[in-house]
């Protein structure tokens, strides 16, 4: 039943505005998404890496109709283990995870030069949509960028653009 408050003194480091995050989330939540089966890819194998089980379930549900084979990993450590033992056509990697973040996991997977996933495109999944963040992720070595909450149209476009030729029907 206690209430605590405090004042936090913070200096402004960058004057760039990040936009109205609450408005963006509200707008996204109001959209009615429907899946229009534009492609199937039953031979495609994708890994989703996210410490949040609900996020993995949403991702999997979005791709169910596309018949894509999906492997889930709940940490950067598990992603590295899976990438060392099997091939994936695409990897979707959450940025903020406990223990090992997505940047470090991506770097370790790409460092396995003779591994199954040495050339697999890795797309960052992030709620970090501030100005310049997309460019920073590309500088870090990611091959693609997808903001959360995931918009199905953007997810499908990335998959169609990045899957190896012949995997999409």
C-alpha positions in Angstrom: 0.0 0.0 0.0 3.0 2.4 -0.1 3.5 5.0 -2.8 7.0 6.2 -3.6 8.2 8.9 -5.9 11.4 10.6 -6.9 12.9 13.2 -9.2 15.4 12.1 -11.7 17.8 14.7 -13.2 18.6 13.7 -16.8 20.6 15.7 -19.3 19.5 15.6 -22.9 22.2 13.8 -25.0 20.5 14.1 -28.4 17.8 16.5 -29.4 16.3 14.2 -32.0 12.7 13.4 -31.4 11.7 9.7 -31.2 8.1 10.3 -32.1 5.0 9.4 -30.2 5.6 5.8 -29.1 2.2 5.5 -27.4 0.4 6.7 -30.6 2.4 4.1 -32.7 1.4 1.3 -30.4 -2.2 2.4 -30.3 -2.3 2.7 -34.0 -0.8 -0.8 -34.4 -3.3 -2.3 -32.0 -6.2 -0.7 -33.8 -5.3 -2.2 -37.2 -7.2 -5.3 -38.1 -4.7 -7.8 -39.6 -5.9 -10.5 -41.9 -3.7 -13.0 -43.5 -4.0 -13.1 -47.3 -2.3 -16.2 -48.4 0.2 -14.7 -50.9 2.8 -17.4 -50.7 3.7 -20.7 -49.1 7.2 -22.0 -48.4 6.9 -25.5 -47.0 10.6 -26.2 -47.7 11.8 -23.0 -45.8 13.3 -23.4 -42.3 13.2 -20.3 -40.1 14.4 -19.8 -36.5 12.7 -17.3 -34.2 14.8 -16.2 -31.2 13.0 -14.4 -28.5 13.0 -14.8 -24.7 9.3 -14.0 -24.6 7.1 -17.0 -25.3 4.1 -14.9 -26.4 6.2 -13.2 -29.0 7.3 -16.6 -30.4 3.7 -17.8 -30.5 2.6 -14.7 -32.3 5.4 -15.1 -34.9 4.6 -18.8 -35.4 0.9 -18.1 -35.7 1.5 -15.4 -38.4 3.5 -17.9 -40.5 1.3 -20.9 -40.0 -0.6 -20.5 -43.3 2.7 -20.1 -45.1 3.6 -23.6 -44.0 7.1 -22.5 -43.1 9.1 -24.8 -40.8 9.8 -22.8 -37.6 12.3 -23.6 -34.8 12.0 -21.6 -31.6 14.9 -20.5 -29.4 14.3 -18.7 -26.1 17.9 -17.3 -25.7 20.9 -16.2 -27.6 22.8 -19.3 -26.2 20.1 -21.7 -27.6 20.2 -19.9 -30.9 23.9 -20.4 -31.2 23.5 -24.1 -30.3 20.8 -24.6 -32.9 22.7 -22.6 -35.6 25.8 -24.8 -35.0 23.8 -28.0 -35.6 21.4 -27.3 -38.5 20.7 -25.0 -41.4 18.2 -22.2 -41.4 17.1 -20.1 -44.3 16.4 -17.1 -42.1 16.9 -16.2 -38.5 14.8 -13.6 -36.7 16.6 -12.4 -33.6 15.2 -10.4 -30.7 17.7 -7.7 -29.6 17.0 -7.4 -25.9 17.3 -10.8 -24.2 18.7 -11.6 -20.7 22.2 -13.3 -20.5 23.2 -12.7 -24.1 21.6 -10.1 -26.3 20.7 -10.5 -29.9 23.7 -8.6 -31.2 26.2 -10.8 -29.5 24.3 -14.0 -30.6 24.2 -12.7 -34.2 27.9 -12.0 -34.1 28.7 -15.5 -32.7 26.6 -17.2 -35.3 28.2 -15.2 -38.2 31.7 -16.0 -36.7 31.1 -19.7 -37.3 32.5 -19.4 -40.8 32.2 -23.1 -41.6 28.9 -23.5 -39.8 25.5 -24.3 -41.1 24.4 -20.7 -40.8 27.5 -18.8 -41.8 25.6 -17.1 -44.7 22.1 -17.2 -43.2 20.5 -13.7 -43.2 19.7 -12.6 -39.6 16.9 -10.1 -39.1 16.7 -8.1 -35.8 13.4 -8.0 -34.0 13.1 -4.9 -31.8 10.8 -2.5 -30.1 13.6 0.0 -30.4 12.2 2.2 -33.2 14.0 5.5 -32.3 15.5 7.6 -35.1 18.7 6.0 -36.4 18.2 2.6 -34.7 17.6 0.8 -38.0 20.9 2.1 -39.5 22.7 1.1 -36.2 21.5 -2.5 -36.5 22.7 -2.7 -40.0 26.1 -1.3 -38.9 26.2 -4.0 -36.2 25.9 -6.7 -38.9 22.2 -7.5 -39.1 20.8 -8.3 -42.6 17.3 -7.0 -41.9 15.2 -5.0 -39.5 11.7 -5.7 -38.2 10.1 -3.6 -35.5 7.7 -4.8 -32.8 4.9 -5.2 -32.7 5.3 -7.3 -35.8 3.1 -6.1 -38.7 2.3 -9.2 -40.9 2.8 -7.3 -44.2 6.3 -6.3 -43.2 7.2 -9.8 -42.0 5.9 -11.4 -45.2 7.8 -8.9 -47.3 11.1 -9.6 -45.5 10.6 -13.4 -45.9 9.7 -13.1 -49.6 12.7 -10.8 -50.2 15.3 -12.8 -48.2 14.3 -16.5 -48.6 16.6 -18.3 -51.1 15.2 -18.6 -54.6 13.0 -21.6 -55.1 11.7 -21.8 -51.5 8.6 -19.7 -52.2 5.6 -21.1 -54.0 
